[in-house]
Amino acid sequence: MEEKEWELYMSRKFAIMDYNTGMLQAEENGLKKGRKEGKKKKQIEIAKKLLDKDMSIEEIQEITELTKEEIQKL
């Protein structure tokens, strides 16, 4: 391969690696966000059940790690 062809080859190879890295990072960020949202939904679901059982807001806070304000909105 001539030098110019080699440079084009390497340039394309690096561009593909950059693209793949970006896609992987986007996927990982999406998974993290999804897990966080799922955890929050589960905490709210549990808090609602505990409220139905007439448990105190302080106890619900301790169990679910939600704030007092979040629980009061339920």
N, CA, C and O atoms as a CHARMM CRD file, in Angstrom:
* protein
*
  296
    1    1 MET  N      0.82200  -1.17600   0.00000 PROA 1      0.00000
    2    1 MET  CA     0.00000   0.00000   0.00000 PROA 1      0.00000
    3    1 MET  C      0.87400   1.25200   0.00000 PROA 1      0.00000
    4    1 MET  O      1.89600   1.31500   0.68300 PROA 1      0.00000
    5    2 GLU  N      0.46400   2.21000  -0.75500 PROA 2      0.00000
    6    2 GLU  CA     1.19300   3.46900  -0.75200 PROA 2      0.00000
    7    2 GLU  C      0.81400   4.27500   0.48400 PROA 2      0.00000
    8    2 GLU  O     -0.18400   3.98900   1.14500 PROA 2      0.00000
    9    3 GLU  N      1.60800   5.26300   0.77900 PROA 3      0.00000
   10    3 GLU  CA     1.40700   6.05500   1.99100 PROA 3      0.00000
   11    3 GLU  C      0.02200   6.70300   2.02600 PROA 3      0.00000
   12    3 GLU  O     -0.64300   6.68500   3.06200 PROA 3      0.00000
   13    4 LYS  N     -0.40900   7.26500   0.91900 PROA 4      0.00000
   14    4 LYS  CA    -1.72000   7.93800   0.87000 PROA 4      0.00000
   15    4 LYS  C     -2.84300   6.93100   1.08900 PROA 4      0.00000
   16    4 LYS  O     -3.79800   7.22300   1.80900 PROA 4      0.00000
   17    5 GLU  N     -2.74500   5.76700   0.48900 PROA 5      0.00000
   18    5 GLU  CA    -3.76000   4.72600   0.67800 PROA 5      0.00000
   19    5 GLU  C     -3.77700   4.26600   2.13000 PROA 5      0.00000
   20    5 GLU  O     -4.84100   4.05100   2.71100 PROA 5      0.00000
   21    6 TRP  N     -2.59500   4.11700   2.70800 PROA 6      0.00000
   22    6 TRP  CA    -2.47700   3.69900   4.10800 PROA 6      0.00000
   23    6 TRP  C     -3.14400   4.73200   5.03800 PROA 6      0.00000
   24    6 TRP  O     -3.85200   4.36200   5.97500 PROA 6      0.00000
   25    7 GLU  N     -2.91600   6.01100   4.77400 PROA 7      0.00000
   26    7 GLU  CA    -3.52200   7.07400   5.57800 PROA 7      0.00000
   27    7 GLU  C     -5.04200   7.03900   5.46900 PROA 7      0.00000
   28    7 GLU  O     -5.74200   7.19300   6.46900 PROA 7      0.00000
   29    8 LEU  N     -5.54800   6.84000   4.26800 PROA 8      0.00000
   30    8 LEU  CA    -7.00100   6.74100   4.07500 PROA 8      0.00000
   31    8 LEU  C     -7.56600   5.52500   4.80700 PROA 8      0.00000
   32    8 LEU  O     -8.61400   5.60600   5.44700 PROA 8      0.00000
   33    9 TYR  N     -6.86500   4.41100   4.70600 PROA 9      0.00000
   34    9 TYR  CA    -7.28700   3.18500   5.37200 PROA 9      0.00000
   35    9 TYR  C     -7.34900   3.40600   6.88700 PROA 9      0.00000
   36    9 TYR  O     -8.34500   3.06400   7.52500 PROA 9      0.00000
   37   10 MET  N     -6.28600   3.97700   7.46000 PROA 10     0.00000
   38   10 MET  CA    -6.23200   4.19400   8.90400 PROA 10     0.00000
   39   10 MET  C     -7.26800   5.23100   9.34900 PROA 10     0.00000
   40   10 MET  O     -7.88700   5.09200  10.40400 PROA 10     0.00000
   41   11 SER  N     -7.44400   6.25600   8.54000 PROA 11     0.00000
   42   11 SER  CA    -8.42600   7.28100   8.85600 PROA 11     0.00000
   43   11 SER  C     -9.83400   6.67700   8.93300 PROA 11     0.00000
   44   11 SER  O    -10.59900   6.97300   9.85100 PROA 11     0.00000
   45   12 ARG  N    -10.15500   5.84000   7.96700 PROA 12     0.00000
   46   12 ARG  CA   -11.46800   5.17500   7.96800 PROA 12     0.00000
   47   12 ARG  C    -11.59900   4.23000   9.16000 PROA 12     0.00000
   48   12 ARG  O    -12.64900   4.16900   9.80000 PROA 12     0.00000
   49   13 LYS  N    -10.54800   3.51000   9.44500 PROA 13     0.00000
   50   13 LYS  CA   -10.56300   2.57600  10.56600 PROA 13     0.00000
   51   13 LYS  C    -10.81200   3.32000  11.88600 PROA 13     0.00000
   52   13 LYS  O    -11.60800   2.86700  12.70800 PROA 13     0.00000
   53   14 PHE  N    -10.13900   4.45000  12.09100 PROA 14     0.00000
   54   14 PHE  CA   -10.34000   5.23700  13.30400 PROA 14     0.00000
   55   14 PHE  C    -11.74700   5.83100  13.36000 PROA 14     0.00000
   56   14 PHE  O    -12.34400   5.91500  14.43300 PROA 14     0.00000
   57   15 ALA  N    -12.27000   6.24000  12.21800 PROA 15     0.00000
   58   15 ALA  CA   -13.62600   6.78200  12.17700 PROA 15     0.00000
   59   15 ALA  C    -14.64300   5.71800  12.59000 PROA 15     0.00000
   60   15 ALA  O    -15.58400   6.01000  13.32700 PROA 15     0.00000
   61   16 ILE  N    -14.45700   4.50900  12.12800 PROA 16     0.00000
   62   16 ILE  CA   -15.34100   3.40200  12.49000 PROA 16     0.00000
   63   16 ILE  C    -15.22600   3.10300  13.98500 PROA 16     0.00000
   64   16 ILE  O    -16.23800   2.87600  14.64800 PROA 16     0.00000
   65   17 MET  N    -14.01600   3.10100  14.51200 PROA 17     0.00000
   66   17 MET  CA   -13.83000   2.84700  15.94700 PROA 17     0.00000
   67   17 MET  C    -14.48500   3.95200  16.77800 PROA 17     0.00000
   68   17 MET  O    -15.11900   3.66900  17.79500 PROA 17     0.00000
   69   18 ASP  N    -14.33500   5.20700  16.35000 PROA 18     0.00000
   70   18 ASP  CA   -14.96200   6.32000  17.05400 PROA 18     0.00000
   71   18 ASP  C    -16.48500   6.17000  17.05500 PROA 18     0.00000
   72   18 ASP  O    -17.13100   6.37500  18.08200 PROA 18     0.00000
   73   19 TYR  N    -17.05000   5.81600  15.91200 PROA 19     0.00000
   74   19 TYR  CA   -18.48700   5.61500  15.79000 PROA 19     0.00000
   75   19 TYR  C    -18.94800   4.50200  16.73200 PROA 19     0.00000
   76   19 TYR  O    -19.92100   4.67200  17.46700 PROA 19     0.00000
   77   20 ASN  N    -18.25400   3.37500  16.71000 PROA 20     0.00000
   78   20 ASN  CA   -18.62700   2.24400  17.55500 PROA 20     0.00000
   79   20 ASN  C    -18.53500   2.59100  19.03900 PROA 20     0.00000
   80   20 ASN  O    -19.38500   2.18800  19.83300 PROA 20     0.00000
   81   21 THR  N    -17.49900   3.34100  19.40600 PROA 21     0.00000
   82   21 THR  CA   -17.35200   3.76500  20.79500 PROA 21     0.00000
   83   21 THR  C    -18.51200   4.67100  21.20200 PROA 21     0.00000
   84   21 THR  O    -19.06500   4.52700  22.29300 PROA 21     0.00000
   85   22 GLY  N    -18.86900   5.58400  20.34400 PROA 22     0.00000
   86   22 GLY  CA   -19.99400   6.48400  20.61900 PROA 22     0.00000
   87   22 GLY  C    -21.30100   5.73200  20.77700 PROA 22     0.00000
   88   22 GLY  O    -22.09600   6.04000  21.66500 PROA 22     0.00000
   89   23 MET  N    -21.52400   4.75300  19.92400 PROA 23     0.00000
   90   23 MET  CA   -22.75000   3.95400  20.00800 PROA 23     0.00000
   91   23 MET  C    -22.77900   3.13900  21.29900 PROA 23     0.00000
   92   23 MET  O    -23.82700   3.02700  21.93500 PROA 23     0.00000
   93   24 LEU  N    -21.66000   2.57900  21.68300 PROA 24     0.00000
   94   24 LEU  CA   -21.57400   1.80500  22.91800 PROA 24     0.00000
   95   24 LEU  C    -21.84300   2.68500  24.13200 PROA 24     0.00000
   96   24 LEU  O    -22.57100   2.28800  25.04200 PROA 24     0.00000
   97   25 GLN  N    -21.26100   3.86900  24.14500 PROA 25     0.00000
   98   25 GLN  CA   -21.48400   4.78600  25.26100 PROA 25     0.00000
   99   25 GLN  C    -22.94700   5.21000  25.33700 PROA 25     0.00000
  100   25 GLN  O    -23.50600   5.31200  26.42900 PROA 25     0.00000
  101   26 ALA  N    -23.56200   5.45400  24.20300 PROA 26     0.00000
  102   26 ALA  CA   -24.97200   5.83200  24.18400 PROA 26     0.00000
  103   26 ALA  C    -25.84000   4.70100  24.73200 PROA 26     0.00000
  104   26 ALA  O    -26.78800   4.94000  25.48000 PROA 26     0.00000
  105   27 GLU  N    -25.50700   3.47700  24.35300 PROA 27     0.00000
  106   27 GLU  CA   -26.25900   2.32300  24.84600 PROA 27     0.00000
  107   27 GLU  C    -26.09900   2.17600  26.35900 PROA 27     0.00000
  108   27 GLU  O    -27.07800   1.93700  27.06600 PROA 27     0.00000
  109   28 GLU  N    -24.87800   2.31800  26.85300 PROA 28     0.00000
  110   28 GLU  CA   -24.62700   2.20300  28.29000 PROA 28     0.00000
  111   28 GLU  C    -25.36600   3.29500  29.06300 PROA 28     0.00000
  112   28 GLU  O    -25.93000   3.03300  30.12500 PROA 28     0.00000
  113   29 ASN  N    -25.36200   4.51600  28.53100 PROA 29     0.00000
  114   29 ASN  CA   -26.06700   5.61500  29.19000 PROA 29     0.00000
  115   29 ASN  C    -27.57000   5.34800  29.21100 PROA 29     0.00000
  116   29 ASN  O    -28.23800   5.64200  30.20200 PROA 29     0.00000
  117   30 GLY  N    -28.09600   4.79900  28.13600 PROA 30     0.00000
  118   30 GLY  CA   -29.51200   4.46600  28.08000 PROA 30     0.00000
  119   30 GLY  C    -29.87400   3.38700  29.08200 PROA 30     0.00000
  120   30 GLY  O    -30.93200   3.44900  29.70800 PROA 30     0.00000
  121   31 LEU  N    -29.00600   2.39700  29.23900 PROA 31     0.00000
  122   31 LEU  CA   -29.26400   1.33400  30.20900 PROA 31     0.00000
  123   31 LEU  C    -29.23500   1.87800  31.62800 PROA 31     0.00000
  124   31 LEU  O    -30.06800   1.50600  32.45500 PROA 31     0.00000
  125   32 LYS  N    -28.28400   2.75500  31.91200 PROA 32     0.00000
  126   32 LYS  CA   -28.19700   3.34400  33.24900 PROA 32     0.00000
  127   32 LYS  C    -29.45000   4.15400  33.55200 PROA 32     0.00000
  128   32 LYS  O    -30.00500   4.07600  34.64900 PROA 32     0.00000
  129   33 LYS  N    -29.88200   4.92400  32.57900 PROA 33     0.00000
  130   33 LYS  CA   -31.07400   5.75400  32.76500 PROA 33     0.00000
  131   33 LYS  C    -32.30100   4.86400  32.98300 PROA 33     0.00000
  132   33 LYS  O    -33.13500   5.14800  33.84300 PROA 33     0.00000
  133   34 GLY  N    -32.40300   3.80300  32.20900 PROA 34     0.00000
  134   34 GLY  CA   -33.52400   2.87900  32.34700 PROA 34     0.00000
  135   34 GLY  C    -33.54900   2.19900  33.70500 PROA 34     0.00000
  136   34 GLY  O    -34.61200   2.03500  34.30400 PROA 34     0.00000
  137   35 ARG  N    -32.39100   1.80800  34.18400 PROA 35     0.00000
  138   35 ARG  CA   -32.31500   1.17700  35.51200 PROA 35     0.00000
  139   35 ARG  C    -32.72600   2.15500  36.60000 PROA 35     0.00000
  140   35 ARG  O    -33.43800   1.79200  37.53700 PROA 35     0.00000
  141   36 LYS  N    -32.27500   3.39800  36.47100 PROA 36     0.00000
  142   36 LYS  CA   -32.60000   4.42600  37.46500 PROA 36     0.00000
  143   36 LYS  C    -34.10900   4.68300  37.48100 PROA 36     0.00000
  144   36 LYS  O    -34.71700   4.77700  38.54800 PROA 36     0.00000
  145   37 GLU  N    -34.70400   4.79500  36.29700 PROA 37     0.00000
  146   37 GLU  CA   -36.14900   5.02400  36.20700 PROA 37     0.00000
  147   37 GLU  C    -36.92300   3.83600  36.76200 PROA 37     0.00000
  148   37 GLU  O    -37.93600   4.01000  37.44000 PROA 37     0.00000
  149   38 GLY  N    -36.44900   2.63700  36.47700 PROA 38     0.00000
  150   38 GLY  CA   -37.09800   1.42700  36.98000 PROA 38     0.00000
  151   38 GLY  C    -37.04400   1.35100  38.49400 PROA 38     0.00000
  152   38 GLY  O    -38.01900   0.96400  39.13900 PROA 38     0.00000
  153   39 LYS  N    -35.90800   1.71800  39.05900 PROA 39     0.00000
  154   39 LYS  CA   -35.75600   1.71100  40.51900 PROA 39     0.00000
  155   39 LYS  C    -36.72200   2.70400  41.15100 PROA 39     0.00000
  156   39 LYS  O    -37.35700   2.40400  42.16200 PROA 39     0.00000
  157   40 LYS  N    -36.82900   3.88100  40.55500 PROA 40     0.00000
  158   40 LYS  CA   -37.71300   4.92200  41.08600 PROA 40     0.00000
  159   40 LYS  C    -39.17100   4.45600  41.03300 PROA 40     0.00000
  160   40 LYS  O    -39.92100   4.66400  41.98700 PROA 40     0.00000
  161   41 LYS  N    -39.57200   3.83000  39.93000 PROA 41     0.00000
  162   41 LYS  CA   -40.94100   3.32500  39.80100 PROA 41     0.00000
  163   41 LYS  C    -41.23800   2.28200  40.87200 PROA 41     0.00000
  164   41 LYS  O    -42.32800   2.26200  41.44400 PROA 41     0.00000
  165   42 LYS  N    -40.26500   1.41700  41.13800 PROA 42     0.00000
  166   42 LYS  CA   -40.44100   0.37200  42.14600 PROA 42     0.00000
  167   42 LYS  C    -40.55500   0.99200  43.53500 PROA 42     0.00000
  168   42 LYS  O    -41.37300   0.55200  44.34300 PROA 42     0.00000
  169   43 GLN  N    -39.74000   2.01200  43.82100 PROA 43     0.00000
  170   43 GLN  CA   -39.82000   2.68700  45.11100 PROA 43     0.00000
  171   43 GLN  C    -41.20400   3.31100  45.30600 PROA 43     0.00000
  172   43 GLN  O    -41.77300   3.23600  46.39500 PROA 43     0.00000
  173   44 ILE  N    -41.73200   3.91300  44.27100 PROA 44     0.00000
  174   44 ILE  CA   -43.05000   4.54300  44.34500 PROA 44     0.00000
  175   44 ILE  C    -44.13700   3.49700  44.53700 PROA 44     0.00000
  176   44 ILE  O    -45.05700   3.68900  45.33100 PROA 44     0.00000
  177   45 GLU  N    -44.03200   2.40000  43.81600 PROA 45     0.00000
  178   45 GLU  CA   -44.98800   1.30600  43.94100 PROA 45     0.00000
  179   45 GLU  C    -45.02200   0.77500  45.38100 PROA 45     0.00000
  180   45 GLU  O    -46.09600   0.54800  45.93800 PROA 45     0.00000
  181   46 ILE  N    -43.86700   0.58500  45.96200 PROA 46     0.00000
  182   46 ILE  CA   -43.77300   0.09700  47.34200 PROA 46     0.00000
  183   46 ILE  C    -44.34700   1.13200  48.30200 PROA 46     0.00000
  184   46 ILE  O    -45.08700   0.78400  49.22200 PROA 46     0.00000
  185   47 ALA  N    -44.01000   2.39700  48.09200 PROA 47     0.00000
  186   47 ALA  CA   -44.51500   3.46200  48.97100 PROA 47     0.00000
  187   47 ALA  C    -46.03500   3.51300  48.95000 PROA 47     0.00000
  188   47 ALA  O    -46.65900   3.69100  49.99600 PROA 47     0.00000
  189   48 LYS  N    -46.64000   3.36000  47.78100 PROA 48     0.00000
  190   48 LYS  CA   -48.10600   3.35900  47.68300 PROA 48     0.00000
  191   48 LYS  C    -48.70500   2.21400  48.48900 PROA 48     0.00000
  192   48 LYS  O    -49.70500   2.39500  49.18400 PROA 48     0.00000
  193   49 LYS  N    -48.10200   1.04900  48.39700 PROA 49     0.00000
  194   49 LYS  CA   -48.60300  -0.09800  49.15600 PROA 49     0.00000
  195   49 LYS  C    -48.47800   0.14200  50.65800 PROA 49     0.00000
  196   49 LYS  O    -49.37200  -0.21100  51.42700 PROA 49     0.00000
  197   50 LEU  N    -47.36600   0.74300  51.06900 PROA 50     0.00000
  198   50 LEU  CA   -47.17000   1.01700  52.48900 PROA 50     0.00000
  199   50 LEU  C    -48.13200   2.08800  52.99200 PROA 50     0.00000
  200   50 LEU  O    -48.60500   2.01900  54.12600 PROA 50     0.00000
  201   51 LEU  N    -48.41800   3.07400  52.15100 PROA 51     0.00000
  202   51 LEU  CA   -49.41400   4.08900  52.52200 PROA 51     0.00000
  203   51 LEU  C    -50.78300   3.44800  52.70000 PROA 51     0.00000
  204   51 LEU  O    -51.52700   3.80800  53.61300 PROA 51     0.00000
  205   52 ASP  N    -51.11700   2.50300  51.83500 PROA 52     0.00000
  206   52 ASP  CA   -52.39400   1.78600  51.95300 PROA 52     0.00000
  207   52 ASP  C    -52.47400   1.00800  53.25900 PROA 52     0.00000
  208   52 ASP  O    -53.56500   0.75200  53.76900 PROA 52     0.00000
  209   53 LYS  N    -51.32300   0.63300  53.79800 PROA 53     0.00000
  210   53 LYS  CA   -51.26100  -0.11600  55.06300 PROA 53     0.00000
  211   53 LYS  C    -51.16600   0.83300  56.26100 PROA 53     0.00000
  212   53 LYS  O    -50.94700   0.39900  57.39200 PROA 53     0.00000
  213   54 ASP  N    -51.33500   2.14100  55.99700 PROA 54     0.00000
  214   54 ASP  CA   -51.29600   3.18400  57.03800 PROA 54     0.00000
  215   54 ASP  C    -49.95200   3.26900  57.76300 PROA 54     0.00000
  216   54 ASP  O    -49.90400   3.56500  58.95700 PROA 54     0.00000
  217   55 MET  N    -48.89400   3.01600  57.06100 PROA 55     0.00000
  218   55 MET  CA   -47.56300   3.15000  57.64000 PROA 55     0.00000
  219   55 MET  C    -47.18400   4.62900  57.64200 PROA 55     0.00000
  220   55 MET  O    -47.60900   5.38000  56.76400 PROA 55     0.00000
  221   56 SER  N    -46.39700   5.04500  58.61300 PROA 56     0.00000
  222   56 SER  CA   -46.02100   6.45900  58.72200 PROA 56     0.00000
  223   56 SER  C    -45.08400   6.85700  57.57400 PROA 56     0.00000
  224   56 SER  O    -44.36400   6.03500  57.00800 PROA 56     0.00000
  225   57 ILE  N    -45.12800   8.14300  57.26300 PROA 57     0.00000
  226   57 ILE  CA   -44.27900   8.67000  56.18800 PROA 57     0.00000
  227   57 ILE  C    -42.81000   8.47000  56.52800 PROA 57     0.00000
  228   57 ILE  O    -42.01000   8.16800  55.64300 PROA 57     0.00000
  229   58 GLU  N    -42.44600   8.63200  57.77500 PROA 58     0.00000
  230   58 GLU  CA   -41.05100   8.46200  58.18800 PROA 58     0.00000
  231   58 GLU  C    -40.57900   7.02400  57.95200 PROA 58     0.00000
  232   58 GLU  O    -39.45900   6.79800  57.49400 PROA 58     0.00000
  233   59 GLU  N    -41.43800   6.06600  58.26500 PROA 59     0.00000
  234   59 GLU  CA   -41.07300   4.66200  58.03900 PROA 59     0.00000
  235   59 GLU  C    -40.95900   4.36400  56.54900 PROA 59     0.00000
  236   59 GLU  O    -40.06300   3.64100  56.11400 PROA 59     0.00000
  237   60 ILE  N    -41.86700   4.92600  55.78300 PROA 60     0.00000
  238   60 ILE  CA   -41.84300   4.72800  54.32800 PROA 60     0.00000
  239   60 ILE  C    -40.57300   5.34400  53.73700 PROA 60     0.00000
  240   60 ILE  O    -39.95800   4.77200  52.83700 PROA 60     0.00000
  241   61 GLN  N    -40.19200   6.50700  54.24600 PROA 61     0.00000
  242   61 GLN  CA   -38.94400   7.14800  53.79700 PROA 61     0.00000
  243   61 GLN  C    -37.75900   6.23100  54.04000 PROA 61     0.00000
  244   61 GLN  O    -36.90400   6.05500  53.17200 PROA 61     0.00000
  245   62 GLU  N    -37.71900   5.65500  55.21900 PROA 62     0.00000
  246   62 GLU  CA   -36.60200   4.78500  55.59000 PROA 62     0.00000
  247   62 GLU  C    -36.54100   3.54900  54.68900 PROA 62     0.00000
  248   62 GLU  O    -35.45900   3.11700  54.29200 PROA 62     0.00000
  249   63 ILE  N    -37.69000   2.99400  54.37400 PROA 63     0.00000
  250   63 ILE  CA   -37.74500   1.77100  53.57900 PROA 63     0.00000
  251   63 ILE  C    -37.46400   2.03700  52.10300 PROA 63     0.00000
  252   63 ILE  O    -36.69300   1.31400  51.47200 PROA 63     0.00000
  253   64 THR  N    -38.09500   3.08400  51.55200 PROA 64     0.00000
  254   64 THR  CA   -38.02600   3.31600  50.10200 PROA 64     0.00000
  255   64 THR  C    -36.93400   4.28000  49.66800 PROA 64     0.00000
  256   64 THR  O    -36.58000   4.32500  48.49000 PROA 64     0.00000
  257   65 GLU  N    -36.39700   5.05000  50.60600 PROA 65     0.00000
  258   65 GLU  CA   -35.40000   6.08100  50.32000 PROA 65     0.00000
  259   65 GLU  C    -35.97500   7.22900  49.48300 PROA 65     0.00000
  260   65 GLU  O    -35.22200   7.98100  48.86400 PROA 65     0.00000
  261   66 LEU  N    -37.30100   7.36600  49.46100 PROA 66     0.00000
  262   66 LEU  CA   -37.93900   8.50400  48.81200 PROA 66     0.00000
  263   66 LEU  C    -37.95600   9.66700  49.79600 PROA 66     0.00000
  264   66 LEU  O    -37.83800   9.46700  51.00500 PROA 66     0.00000
  265   67 THR  N    -38.10200  10.88400  49.27400 PROA 67     0.00000
  266   67 THR  CA   -38.18900  12.04700  50.15700 PROA 67     0.00000
  267   67 THR  C    -39.60400  12.16500  50.70400 PROA 67     0.00000
  268   67 THR  O    -40.54800  11.57900  50.17400 PROA 67     0.00000
  269   68 LYS  N    -39.72300  12.92700  51.76400 PROA 68     0.00000
  270   68 LYS  CA   -41.02900  13.15300  52.38300 PROA 68     0.00000
  271   68 LYS  C    -41.99300  13.76700  51.36300 PROA 68     0.00000
  272   68 LYS  O    -43.16300  13.39000  51.29500 PROA 68     0.00000
  273   69 GLU  N    -41.49100  14.70400  50.58500 PROA 69     0.00000
  274   69 GLU  CA   -42.31100  15.38600  49.58000 PROA 69     0.00000
  275   69 GLU  C    -42.80800  14.40700  48.51500 PROA 69     0.00000
  276   69 GLU  O    -43.96800  14.46200  48.10400 PROA 69     0.00000
  277   70 GLU  N    -41.92800  13.51700  48.07600 PROA 70     0.00000
  278   70 GLU  CA   -42.31900  12.52600  47.06300 PROA 70     0.00000
  279   70 GLU  C    -43.43000  11.62700  47.60400 PROA 70     0.00000
  280   70 GLU  O    -44.37700  11.30000  46.88900 PROA 70     0.00000
  281   71 ILE  N    -43.30900  11.23900  48.84700 PROA 71     0.00000
  282   71 ILE  CA   -44.31900  10.36100  49.44400 PROA 71     0.00000
  283   71 ILE  C    -45.63200  11.10100  49.62800 PROA 71     0.00000
  284   71 ILE  O    -46.69800  10.53700  49.37800 PROA 71     0.00000
  285   72 GLN  N    -45.57400  12.35300  50.06200 PROA 72     0.00000
  286   72 GLN  CA   -46.79300  13.12800  50.26900 PROA 72     0.00000
  287   72 GLN  C    -47.55500  13.35000  48.96800 PROA 72     0.00000
  288   72 GLN  O    -48.78100  13.46000  48.98500 PROA 72     0.00000
  289   73 LYS  N    -46.85600  13.41600  47.85200 PROA 73     0.00000
  290   73 LYS  CA   -47.52500  13.60100  46.55700 PROA 73     0.00000
  291   73 LYS  C    -48.33900  12.37300  46.15400 PROA 73     0.00000
  292   73 LYS  O    -49.25900  12.46300  45.34100 PROA 73     0.00000
  293   74 LEU  N    -47.98400  11.21600  46.74100 PROA 74     0.00000
  294   74 LEU  CA   -48.68800   9.99500  46.37800 PROA 74     0.00000
  295   74 LEU  C    -50.04900   9.98600  47.02600 PROA 74     0.00000
  296   74 LEU  O    -50.81100   9.03600  46.84700 PROA 74     0.00000
